Amino acid sequence: MTKTELLEIIKNGENSGVEFKRDDVRPESVAKEIAALLNLQGGHVLLGVEDDSSITGLTRDPHEAEEWVMNICRVHLDPAIIPFWQVIRSDQGKPIGIISLPWDSPDKPYKAKRGQYWQVYVRVGSTSREATREEEARLYQASGLMRYDVKPVPGSGLADLDMRRLENYFRDVRQQEVPAREDQAGWQQLLVNTEMMVEQNGMHLCGAGGLLLFGSRPNRFLPQAGISAVAYPGKVKDYATRERTVSRGPIVSLSSHQGELLESGIIEQAIDFVRRNTAVEARIDAAGVRQDRWKDYPLEAVRETIVNAVAHRDYTIAVTDIELSLYEDRLEVISPGRLPNTVTVEGMKLGVRASRNELIKEVLRDYRYIEATGLGVPRKIIHGMREHNGTEPDLIEEETRFIVRLWT
């Protein structure tokens, strides 16, 4: 960091990635801020700067301050880190200690020592606070230490799964032998082996992914399992709507032996909603057969956007549906949660592969909703929209959600 960059950061004040601190505070106070920043996107702790951006400078000798900071990061943080440290003097010659923290640290959640205990902290705006249980679970999931889709769901069991869809999946999609429907033990063993159920203390509980994919009524246990869809007549949200609906039920559809659709899952329900509220052009091909073409958006781009939201959303964010909104000039899909692991928007555009919900992703791949190459976003969404109408889709990551916008 240069002196010019430092002074500009100080001028802009504290934010989600910048914390001002004195160096005569308790080590636990500094450790708390470091842990919270690491658990978000990294950033800088500036020692010798007051909350009002005035520069008071380090009270310690710079070398002593460095040793003090390194000891905090080794003793008061779990896991321990070695931050980048530098000292830059202000125009008045006052030394400012800079603790720089990486944005993509893979070892979340970081904990700071508080007395005899370790506490997870998160950054919210310009403040750091204790993480809730759900926020801590999301941090474990982001680091790959916990998979939500194989987590057992208390109170659930085999009776809460749609046996028709399970038979359809194993017999017709995976083309394997399946137990007789009345063979409860056989089904439980099959589902445990495929991570859709969990054996725990002699009980067989549904995994979250199994319920989301094949549950008869997944919202009974997982209220966040669904898609809220609204079609607005104009370019902004309004009380007046063309249609408003909530898709509930399992993710996957039910098909016949011949592949004929019998009952839609929430993905197909969402696609049908877009179809009902989007203009369709009819054309006659060279063979004289009528071909329908979506006027506003290519079907493949819409399908990929919805499938990605279902497959990769953060299901630890409870009571929050995926939001699908149709406006006069755009289609918008809001998926709860940030991008999984260390994926960035630029990485998505290049086809970088990563998964938050491995089981859900693999089952959707079996149904051919997801490509094995991971190039769905660059090929179907970005290239598809360019070819269709020359527009560039928006891919936007915010603090607690990811947004895809397709433009007419």
Secondary structure, DSSP 8 states (H G I E B T S, - for coil): --HHHHHHHHHH--BTTEEEE-SSS-HHHHHHHHHHHHHTT-EEEEETB-TTS-B---SS-HHHHHHHHHHHHHHSEES----EEEEEE-TT--EEEEEEE-TT-SS---EEEETTEEEEEEEETTEEEE--HHHHHHHHHHTTS--GGGSB-TT--GGGB-HHHHHIIIIIIS------TT-HHHHHHHHHHTTSEEEETTEEEEBHHHHHHHBSSGGGT-TT-SEEEEE-SSSS--S--SEEEEE-S-SS-EE-TT--EEE--HHHHHHHHHHHTS-EEEEE-TTS-EEEEESSS-HHHHHHHHHHHHHHS-TTSTT--EEEEE-SSEEEEEEES--STT--HHHHHHT----S-HHHHHHHHHTTSS-TTS-HIIIIIIIHHHHHHS---EEEE-SSEEEEEEE-
